[in-house]
Amino acid sequence: MISMEEVSTLFTDGMTIMAGGFMGVGTPQELVSAMLEANVRDITLIANDTAFTETGVGPLIVNRRVKKVIASHIGTNPETGRQMIAGELEVELVPQGTLAERVRAGGSGLGGVLTPTGVGTVVEEGKEKITVDGREFLLEKPLRAEVALLKAYKADKAGNLIYHRSARNFNPLMALAADTVIVQVEQIVEIGDIDPDEVMTPGILVDKIFVQGGCQS
């Protein structure tokens, strides 16, 4: 378990970061705040969306810490759209299912995934097309990050995680696809207090645990 001060030392300018969450639900808000405190800049951010201006990963956009976003949509955060139109922020929009599969491919060591989604649209621009049994597919390359920021409901001291309902969303996938995995948890319990059948992300994937509110007991 680590403190907020220790979390802040793990970020560097120009790094690629994945953040779990769907419109802020399942996003580790205190870890996002730690990034702001660390004054890290020029981030490439991989997330389902950019949430809202004041929640989720939105404050990173508002405070101009991000140089590129890879996401499935940005419509809930008007500042993301404004910066994109002004040429201040690069945005790569990816269909949501494709985004999930690209992260999964990155975590599984695959060379990419084949999908029919986007064939014949602007989505296919600059991408390799592969024909399988007479049908065209786009080759979508895997996504990985240097750091994944996750939010879980409960962890034991070995890092085994349980998510709370829909807050699960992208978090388990991203736990597989980053060099360093930092998780913000609401509760920390002793090893053995979580039934193995309930574990959603095994502790071997988790590098750092931050207990919400800063309590490390």
C-alpha positions in Angstrom: 0.0 0.0 0.0 1.2 3.5 -0.9 0.5 7.0 0.1 -0.7 9.8 -2.2 2.8 11.3 -2.1 4.3 8.0 -3.3 1.6 7.8 -6.1 2.7 11.2 -7.4 6.3 10.0 -7.9 5.2 7.3 -10.3 4.1 9.7 -13.1 6.4 11.3 -15.7 5.8 13.6 -18.6 4.9 12.0 -21.9 3.8 8.7 -20.5 0.9 6.6 -21.7 -1.8 6.0 -19.1 -4.9 3.9 -19.1 -7.8 4.8 -16.8 -10.7 2.6 -16.0 -14.2 4.0 -15.9 -17.4 4.8 -17.9 -18.4 8.4 -17.7 -16.5 8.6 -14.4 -18.0 5.5 -12.9 -15.2 3.2 -12.0 -12.5 5.9 -12.4 -10.0 6.3 -9.5 -10.7 10.0 -8.8 -8.0 10.3 -6.1 -5.4 8.9 -8.5 -6.4 11.4 -11.1 -5.9 14.1 -8.5 -2.5 12.7 -7.7 -1.6 13.1 -11.4 -2.7 16.8 -11.2 -0.7 17.3 -8.1 2.4 15.8 -9.8 2.0 18.4 -12.6 2.6 15.7 -15.2 2.1 16.8 -18.8 1.9 15.5 -22.4 0.0 12.4 -21.4 -1.4 9.9 -23.9 -4.6 8.9 -22.2 -6.5 5.7 -23.0 -10.0 5.6 -21.6 -13.5 4.7 -22.6 -14.4 8.5 -22.6 -13.2 11.7 -21.0 -16.1 11.9 -18.5 -17.2 15.4 -17.5 -15.2 18.6 -16.9 -15.1 18.0 -13.1 -15.3 14.3 -12.8 -13.5 11.1 -14.0 -10.5 11.9 -16.1 -12.1 15.2 -17.2 -9.9 17.4 -15.0 -6.8 16.1 -16.9 -8.3 17.5 -20.1 -9.4 20.8 -18.5 -6.0 21.4 -17.0 -4.3 20.6 -20.3 -2.2 17.6 -19.1 -3.2 15.4 -22.1 -1.7 15.6 -25.6 -3.6 12.7 -27.1 -6.8 10.8 -26.2 -7.7 7.4 -27.4 -11.4 6.9 -26.5 -14.7 5.7 -27.7 -16.5 9.0 -27.2 -15.9 12.5 -25.9 -19.3 14.1 -26.1 -19.9 14.4 -22.4 -16.9 16.7 -21.9 -17.2 19.9 -24.0 -13.6 20.9 -23.2 -12.3 17.8 -25.0 -14.2 18.7 -28.2 -13.1 22.4 -27.9 -9.5 21.5 -27.7 -9.8 18.9 -30.5 -11.4 21.5 -32.9 -8.8 24.1 -31.9 -6.0 21.7 -32.7 -4.8 21.6 -29.1 -5.5 18.0 -28.5 -5.2 14.9 -30.7 -8.2 12.6 -30.4 -8.4 9.1 -31.8 -12.0 7.9 -31.7 -12.4 4.1 -31.5 -15.6 2.1 -31.5 -16.3 1.0 -28.0 -16.1 -2.7 -28.6 -13.0 -2.3 -30.7 -11.4 -0.3 -27.9 -12.1 -3.0 -25.4 -10.7 -5.7 -27.7 -7.5 -3.6 -28.5 -6.9 -3.3 -24.7 -7.6 -7.1 -24.3 -5.1 -7.8 -27.2 -2.5 -5.7 -25.5 -2.9 -7.6 -22.3 -2.9 -11.0 -24.0 0.2 -10.4 -26.1 -1.7 -10.5 -29.4 -0.6 -8.7 -32.5 -4.1 -7.2 -32.9 -7.7 -8.1 -33.6 -9.7 -8.4 -36.8 -13.1 -6.6 -36.8 -15.6 -5.7 -39.4 -16.6 -2.6 -37.5 -15.7 0.5 -39.4 -15.1 -1.1 -42.8 -16.2 1.3 -45.5 -16.2 4.3 -43.1 -13.7 6.9 -42.0 -12.6 4.4 -39.3 -10.7 2.4 -41.8 -8.4 5.2 -43.0 -4.8 4.3 -42.6 -5.5 0.8 -41.4 -4.7 -2.6 -43.0 -7.6 -4.5 -44.3 -7.5 -8.3 -44.3 -10.0 -10.6 -46.2 -11.0 -13.8 -44.4 -13.4 -16.2 -46.2 -14.4 -13.4 -48.6 -15.2 -10.9 -45.9 -13.2 -7.7 -45.2 -11.9 -7.0 -41.7 -9.8 -4.1 -40.2 -6.6 -5.0 -38.4 -6.8 -3.1 -35.1 -3.6 -3.0 -33.2 -3.2 -3.7 -29.5 -3.1 -1.0 -26.9 -0.8 -1.0 -23.9 0.3 1.6 -21.3 3.1 2.3 -19.0 0.6 2.8 -16.1 -3.0 1.7 -15.6 -5.1 3.5 -13.0 -7.9 1.3 -11.7 -10.7 1.7 -9.2 -11.9 -1.3 -7.1 -14.4 -1.7 -4.3 -12.3 -4.0 -2.2 -8.8 -5.5 -2.1 -6.9 -7.8 0.2 -3.3 -7.1 1.1 -2.1 -9.3 -1.7 -3.9 -7.1 -4.2 -6.8 -9.4 -5.1 -9.6 -7.1 -6.3 -13.4 -7.0 -6.3 -15.2 -4.3 -8.3 -18.7 -2.9 -7.4 -21.3 -3.7 -10.1 -20.9 -1.5 -13.2 -17.7 0.1 -11.9 -16.1 -3.1 -13.1 -16.3 -1.9 -16.8 -12.8 -1.4 -18.3 -10.8 -2.0 -15.1 -10.2 -5.8 -15.4 -9.0 -5.4 -19.0 -6.7 -2.6 -18.2 -5.1 -4.6 -15.3 -3.6 -6.9 -18.0 -2.4 -4.2 -20.4 0.0 -2.0 -18.4 3.6 -2.2 -17.1 2.5 -0.8 -13.7 -1.0 -1.2 -12.2 -2.1 1.2 -9.5 -5.5 0.6 -7.9 -7.5 2.9 -5.7 -9.7 0.8 -3.3 -12.5 1.7 -1.0 -11.8 -1.2 1.5 -8.7 -3.2 2.3 -9.0 -6.5 4.1 -6.7 -9.2 5.3 -5.4 -12.0 3.0 -8.0 -14.8 3.0 -11.0 -12.5 3.7 -11.9 -12.5 0.0 -13.3 -15.8 -1.3 -11.1 -16.9 -4.2 -14.3 -17.5 -6.3 -15.1 -13.8 -5.9 -11.8 -12.4 -7.1 -12.2 -10.4 -10.3 -8.6 -9.3 -10.8 -5.9 -11.5 -9.2 -3.3 -9.8 -7.0 -0.4 -10.9 -9.2 -1.5 -8.2 -11.7 -1.5 -5.4 -9.1 1.6 -3.4 -8.3 0.4 -0.6 -6.0 -2.6 -0.2 -3.8 -3.9 3.2 -2.7 -6.6 3.1 0.0 -9.3 5.7 -0.7 -8.9 8.6 1.8 -5.3 7.8 2.4 -5.8 5.3 5.2 -3.1 2.5 5.0 -4.2 0.4 7.9 
